[in-house]
Amino acid sequence: MSDGYAIAAVTAVLRRTILEALSAAQVSDVTGTVPVTALPPDRVIPPAGAEPTQLNIFLHQVTRNAAFRNWDLPSRNAAGDLISGPPLAVDLHYLITAYGAEPFWSEMLLGHAALALHENATLTRPAIARALSPNPPDPLVPAVLRSAGIEAQIELIKLVPEAIDSEDMSRLWSAIQGQYRATMAYRASVVLIEPRAAGAAPPPVRSPGGRALPLANVTLESVAALTGARDPITRASTIVLSGQGFTPGEMTVELGETVATPAVGDVGSTTIQLDLSALTPRAGLLPLRALRTRSLGPAPTTPAVEVSNTLPLTLRPAITASNVVIDSTDTVDGQPVASGTVTLTLDPPVGRDQHAAMLLNTAGGGPMHRLPAPPNNGAATNVATVTQIAFAFRRLRRGPYLVRASVDGAESVLTVDGNGVYDGPEVTL
């Protein structure tokens, strides 16, 4: 596999390819000996020397190869440990420049160099091995390049001419600070440099235990009380989840922070029935999801869990008892008023961090009063939930009131008489 000497080895192969082409074409019979160098262009012509006759190969840029950029990613796991060693894939950009001491010599050299790279546009493995181990040995080629390994990489190196317009060429030679001569640009692609650190090799799989499952999404379409789609939902209700992808024995339901497993007989292919009386969800607006857990094999194989979309469910609190304590009475505009507390017993219990309030409506119509709960809903320190909340009232007109509890925006239900008029629950101040 190729290593850190790969870039220099590619340059050496290009140099040897051009040298052999010049020798085969007997260019030296016209121009004399033509050296092929791999130097920065500003070092080819001596400061006070004559124009040489030679070809120069200059690597002016190295870029990441776009096709192999994301090969073998990710290379590290979540803990940062190396799990694979993806190669560094780069393209090499060269300038082939011809210098001539006499007229037309530079064009002759550049033409033979271009033909050599055209005829050897793909660097074959034997050609690379021959170029790096010439006979007789080339003193300008370091011996270490013979073991660079570029002939063993999985992708062959290809040589492609590049078009550089006059403006970019001018900028390039200005940056090089060399004297411009006839030049062609080539790209060598792709060079794969293998990392020195190999990824961790886990032990082999002892026995295959997984299995594939067909994709069948779990979808929730609606949720309603069993007694009717328009009926309010309380903790005494049984709810019906309608949707797709339900499987008996594999379903669980998440209602807020409460997780419930419905009985196998309560699960159909499109419906799930869930009795809330056996659960302890919090009142308010709750997120509802259905989960299907499917086995992929014996333990310790992790099962597959499919999660449905989320539906909102409003779980209304219920007032199970009330108690009124009158602390003082008075008269305002000829009307008796009172101050005191109303203690409501609520189901389900109310969390100390929930927003609770008591709503009073005068029986038969009239103004409404909204009385906030005390701080932390009256819960003592280190107490998470309470079942009773004492709401203080001040100078309210005495008489009967319809009473409701509001917890996180969900209000308790009023009862209705035979004439369709609200008649309870009721407290008398």
C-alpha positions in Angstrom: 0.0 0.0 0.0 1.2 3.5 -0.7 2.7 5.6 2.0 3.9 9.2 2.6 6.5 8.8 -0.2 3.7 8.3 -2.8 3.6 11.9 -4.0 7.3 12.0 -4.7 7.1 8.6 -6.3 4.4 9.8 -8.8 6.7 12.7 -9.7 9.6 10.3 -10.3 7.4 8.1 -12.5 6.4 11.1 -14.6 10.0 12.2 -15.0 11.1 8.7 -16.0 8.3 8.4 -18.5 9.3 11.6 -20.2 13.0 10.6 -20.1 12.3 7.3 -21.9 10.2 9.1 -24.5 12.9 11.6 -25.3 15.5 8.8 -25.5 13.2 6.7 -27.8 12.7 9.8 -30.1 16.5 10.5 -30.2 15.9 14.1 -29.4 19.5 14.4 -28.1 20.7 14.0 -31.7 19.2 17.5 -32.3 19.5 19.3 -29.0 22.2 17.4 -27.2 21.6 15.9 -23.8 18.2 16.9 -22.3 17.9 16.7 -18.6 14.5 16.2 -17.0 14.3 17.8 -13.6 11.7 18.2 -10.8 12.6 21.7 -9.5 10.7 24.9 -8.7 10.8 27.0 -11.9 12.7 29.8 -10.3 15.6 27.5 -9.7 15.9 26.1 -13.3 17.6 29.2 -14.9 20.7 30.3 -12.9 20.6 34.0 -11.9 23.5 34.9 -14.2 23.5 31.8 -16.4 22.6 30.9 -19.9 19.3 29.4 -21.0 19.4 25.6 -20.4 17.9 23.0 -22.7 15.8 20.9 -20.4 12.3 19.8 -19.3 11.1 20.6 -15.8 8.2 19.0 -13.8 6.8 21.1 -11.0 4.1 20.0 -8.6 2.3 23.3 -7.9 -0.8 22.1 -6.1 -2.3 19.1 -4.2 -6.1 18.8 -3.8 -8.5 16.3 -2.2 -10.0 14.0 -4.7 -13.8 14.6 -4.9 -14.8 11.0 -5.7 -13.0 9.5 -2.7 -13.5 12.4 -0.3 -16.1 10.5 1.9 -14.7 7.0 1.4 -15.0 4.8 4.5 -16.5 7.5 6.8 -16.9 7.6 9.7 -13.5 6.5 10.7 -14.0 6.9 14.5 -16.7 5.8 16.8 -18.6 7.9 19.4 -15.8 7.5 21.9 -13.2 8.8 19.5 -11.5 5.4 18.9 -10.2 4.6 15.5 -12.3 1.9 13.8 -11.1 2.2 10.2 -8.2 3.9 8.4 -9.6 5.5 5.3 -6.8 6.5 2.8 -6.0 10.1 2.0 -7.1 10.5 -1.6 -5.4 13.4 -3.5 -5.0 14.7 -7.0 -1.6 16.1 -8.0 -1.4 19.1 -10.3 1.8 19.5 -12.4 3.4 22.1 -14.7 5.5 20.6 -17.5 7.8 23.4 -18.7 10.2 23.3 -21.6 13.4 25.3 -21.9 15.5 25.7 -25.1 18.9 27.3 -25.7 18.0 27.6 -29.4 14.9 28.5 -31.4 12.2 25.8 -31.6 14.0 23.5 -29.1 11.5 24.2 -26.2 8.6 23.5 -28.5 10.2 20.2 -29.6 10.8 19.1 -26.0 7.2 20.1 -25.0 5.7 18.2 -27.9 7.6 15.0 -27.0 6.6 15.4 -23.4 3.0 15.9 -24.2 3.0 12.8 -26.5 4.7 10.7 -23.8 2.0 11.6 -21.3 -0.7 11.1 -23.8 0.5 7.6 -24.7 0.9 6.7 -21.0 -2.3 8.4 -19.8 -2.8 5.5 -17.3 0.2 4.5 -15.3 0.1 0.8 -15.2 1.6 -1.2 -12.4 4.5 -2.7 -14.4 5.3 0.8 -15.8 5.4 2.3 -12.2 7.7 -0.6 -11.0 10.0 -0.2 -14.0 10.2 3.6 -13.6 11.1 3.4 -9.9 13.7 0.7 -10.4 15.5 1.7 -13.7 18.4 -0.2 -15.1 21.0 1.2 -14.7 19.9 2.9 -11.5 19.1 6.6 -11.7 21.2 8.5 -9.0 18.5 11.3 -8.9 15.8 8.9 -7.7 16.0 8.1 -3.9 15.9 4.4 -3.3 13.2 4.9 -0.7 10.7 5.7 -3.5 10.9 2.1 -4.7 8.9 1.0 -1.7 6.3 3.8 -1.9 3.7 1.3 -3.0 1.8 3.4 -5.6 1.7 0.4 -8.0 -0.3 -1.5 -5.4 -3.1 0.9 -4.8 -6.5 -0.2 -5.9 -7.1 2.7 -8.3 -4.8 3.2 -11.2 -3.3 6.7 -11.6 -4.5 8.6 -14.6 -2.9 11.6 -16.3 -5.3 14.3 -17.6 -4.3 17.6 -19.3 -5.7 20.6 -17.5 -6.7 23.9 -19.1 -5.4 27.0 -17.4 -6.4 30.3 -18.9 -3.9 33.1 -19.4 -5.0 35.1 -16.3 -4.6 32.1 -14.0 -1.3 31.2 -15.6 0.0 34.7 -15.1 -1.0 34.7 -11.5 0.7 31.3 -11.0 4.0 32.3 -12.5 3.9 35.6 -10.6 3.6 33.6 -7.4 6.4 31.2 -8.5 8.6 34.3 -9.3 10.1 32.4 -12.3 10.6 33.4 -15.9 7.7 32.0 -17.9 8.4 29.4 -20.6 6.1 27.2 -22.7 4.1 25.1 -20.3 1.5 22.4 -20.1 -0.6 21.6 -17.1 -1.5 18.0 -16.1 -3.4 16.4 -13.2 -2.5 13.0 -11.8 -5.5 11.3 -10.3 -6.0 9.6 -7.9 -3.2 9.0 -5.4 -4.3 7.0 -2.3 -2.0 7.4 0.7 -2.7 4.8 3.4 -2.6 5.9 7.0 0.0 4.4 9.3 -2.6 3.7 12.1 -5.0 0.8 11.3 -8.5 0.6 12.7 -9.4 -1.7 15.5 -10.4 -5.2 14.4 -13.3 -6.6 16.4 -13.6 -10.4 16.9 -15.5 -12.3 14.2 -19.2 -12.9 14.5 -19.6 -16.2 16.3 -23.0 -16.9 15.0 -25.5 -14.8 13.1 -28.5 -14.0 15.3 -30.2 -11.0 13.7 -33.2 -11.1 11.3 -34.7 -8.6 8.9 -38.2 -7.3 9.4 -40.5 -5.7 6.8 -41.0 -2.0 7.2 -44.5 -1.3 8.6 -44.7 2.1 10.2 -46.7 2.6 13.4 -49.1 5.5 12.8 -51.6 7.2 15.2 -54.6 8.8 13.5 -56.9 9.8 16.4 -57.6 9.3 20.1 -61.0 9.5 21.8 -62.9 8.2 24.8 -64.5 4.8 24.4 -67.9 6.3 25.3 -67.8 8.8 22.4 -65.5 10.9 20.3 -66.8 14.1 21.9 -66.7 13.0 25.5 -64.1 14.5 27.8 -61.2 12.2 28.9 -60.5 11.8 32.6 -58.6 9.2 34.6 -61.8 7.1 34.8 -62.0 6.9 31.0 -61.0 4.2 28.6 -59.4 5.7 25.5 -59.3 4.2 22.0 -56.2 4.9 19.8 -56.9 4.5 16.1 -54.1 4.1 13.6 -52.1 1.6 11.6 -49.3 -1.0 12.2 -50.5 -2.2 15.7 -49.4 -5.8 16.7 -50.8 -7.6 19.7 -48.2 -8.4 22.3 -45.7 -5.8 20.9 -47.3 -2.5 21.8 -46.7 0.0 24.5 -48.3 3.5 24.9 -46.5 6.6 26.2 -48.9 9.2 27.8 -46.7 12.0 28.9 -44.2 10.5 31.4 -46.5 7.4 31.9 -45.7 4.2 30.0 -48.5 1.5 29.8 -48.7 -1.9 28.2 -52.2 -2.7 27.0 -53.5 -6.2 27.3 -53.1 -8.4 24.3 -56.9 -8.6 23.9 -57.1 -4.8 23.8 -54.8 -4.5 20.7 -56.1 -4.9 17.2 -54.5 -4.1 13.9 -56.0 -0.6 13.8 -57.1 0.1 17.4 -55.7 0.0 20.9 -57.9 0.3 24.0 -56.3 1.6 27.2 -57.9 1.9 30.6 -56.6 5.0 32.3 -57.9 4.2 35.8 -55.0 1.8 36.4 -52.5 4.5 35.4 -51.2 7.7 37.1 -50.8 10.2 34.4 -50.8 13.9 35.1 -53.7 16.1 34.1 -53.2 18.6 31.3 -52.2 18.5 27.7 -50.1 15.3 27.3 -48.2 13.9 24.3 -49.4 10.5 23.2 -47.3 7.9 21.3 -47.5 4.3 20.5 -44.4 2.1 20.4 -44.0 -1.3 18.8 -41.1 -3.5 20.1 -40.1 -6.3 17.8 -37.6 -9.0 18.6 -34.6 -9.4 16.3 -33.2 -12.5 18.0 -32.5 -14.1 21.3 -31.0 -12.0 24.2 -28.8 -10.0 24.3 -29.9 -8.9 20.8 -31.3 -5.4 21.1 -34.9 -5.4 19.9 -36.2 -3.0 17.2 -38.5 -0.2 18.6 -40.7 1.6 16.1 -42.2 4.9 17.4 -45.4 6.5 16.1 -46.1 10.1 15.5 -47.3 12.1 18.5 -50.9 13.2 19.1 -52.1 15.6 21.8 -54.4 14.3 24.5 -56.2 16.6 27.1 -56.6 14.7 30.3 -59.1 16.6 32.5 -58.9 16.6 36.3 -61.8 15.4 38.3 -63.1 17.0 41.6 -63.9 14.1 43.9 -64.7 16.2 47.0 -64.8 19.8 48.2 -64.8 21.5 51.6 -65.6 25.2 52.3 -64.3 27.0 55.4 -65.6 30.5 56.0 -63.2 32.7 58.0 -65.2 36.0 58.0 -68.4 37.6 56.6 -69.4 41.1 55.7 -71.9 43.1 53.7 -71.2 45.1 50.6 -73.9 47.2 48.9 -76.5 45.3 51.0 -75.1 41.9 49.7 -73.5 39.4 52.2 -69.9 38.5 51.3 -67.5 36.0 52.8 -63.8 35.2 52.9 -62.2 31.8 53.5 -60.9 28.8 51.6 -62.3 26.1 49.4 -60.3 22.8 49.5 -60.7 20.6 46.4 -59.7 16.9 46.3 -58.5 16.2 42.7 -57.8 13.1 40.7 -55.2 12.6 39.3 -52.9 14.2 41.9 -51.4 17.6 40.9 -47.6 18.1 40.6 -46.0 20.9 42.6 -44.8 22.4 39.3 -48.2 22.4 37.6 -50.4 25.5 37.2 -53.6 25.0 39.0 -56.6 27.3 39.6 -60.2 27.1 40.8 -63.0 28.5 38.6 -66.3 29.7 40.2 -69.4 30.5 38.3 -72.5 31.9 39.9 -75.3 29.4 39.6 -77.8 30.6 37.0 -75.3 32.9 35.3 -73.2 35.8 36.6 -69.6 36.8 36.9 -66.8 34.2 36.9 -64.0 34.1 39.5 -60.6 32.5 38.8 -58.7 31.8 42.0 -55.0 30.8 41.7 -53.6 28.0 43.8 -51.0 28.8 46.5 -47.3 28.5 45.7 -46.2 25.0 44.7 -50.0 24.1 44.9 -49.5 24.0 48.7 -47.1 21.0 48.5 -44.6 20.7 51.3 -40.9 20.6 50.6 -39.8 17.4 48.9 -43.4 16.5 48.2 -43.9 15.9 44.4 -47.7 15.7 44.1 -50.8 16.7 46.2 -54.4 15.4 46.0 -55.9 18.4 47.9 -55.4 22.1 47.1 -56.8 24.9 49.3 -57.9 27.9 47.3 -58.3 31.2 49.2 -61.2 33.5 48.3 -61.8 37.0 49.6 -65.1 39.0 49.9 -67.1 36.9 47.4 -70.8 37.1 47.4 -72.3 34.3 49.4 -74.4 31.6 47.7 -74.0 28.6 45.5 -71.3 28.4 42.8 -70.5 26.0 40.1 -66.9 24.9 40.7 -64.2 23.7 38.3 -60.5 22.9 38.6 -58.0 23.9 35.9 -54.7 22.1 35.8 -52.2 23.1 33.1 -55.1 24.4 31.0 -57.3 21.3 31.3 -60.5 22.0 33.1 -62.7 19.5 35.1 -66.1 18.6 33.7 -69.4 20.1 34.8 -72.5 17.8 35.1 -75.7 18.5 33.3 -79.3 18.0 34.4 -82.1 16.7 32.2 -82.8 20.1 30.7 -79.2 20.5 29.6 -78.3 23.0 32.3 -75.1 22.7 34.3 -75.8 21.7 37.9 -72.6 20.6 39.5 -70.3 20.1 41.1 -71.3 23.0 43.4 -70.0 24.7 46.5 -71.8 27.2 48.7 -70.0 30.1 50.2 
